[in-house]
Amino acid sequence: MALTKKQIKQLRALANPMNPLIQIGKNDINEPTVKQADETIEKRELIKCAVLDGCGLSAKEAGDALAEELGAELVQTIGNRFVIYRRSHRDDVEHIQLVHD
């Protein structure tokens, strides 16, 4: 599911005021990190993550790896933070209505 430029712009705007919910540290992306990110993205659809100084990955590398693990889309990378999006399978969450071209 590739995002269009308009959808990426929309998601970036939604992510701007958010605080990072997932932190990736010296253990890089491991099983507990993926599990926590999966649970969080199911509840929110859009999450911001921070890569800490001790991590061996750049934010881009960490974002690509985590998005691939979760079957999500990397929306943006700025500095040591990145944003990923995946539509939730749950019915009890408010889904983000993506714009269509």
Secondary structure, DSSP 8 states (H G I E B T S, - for coil): ----HHHHHHHHHHHTT----EEE-TT-S-HHHHHHHHHHHHHHSEEEEEE-TT-SS-HHHHHHHHHHHHT-EEEEEETTEEEEE-----SSS--------
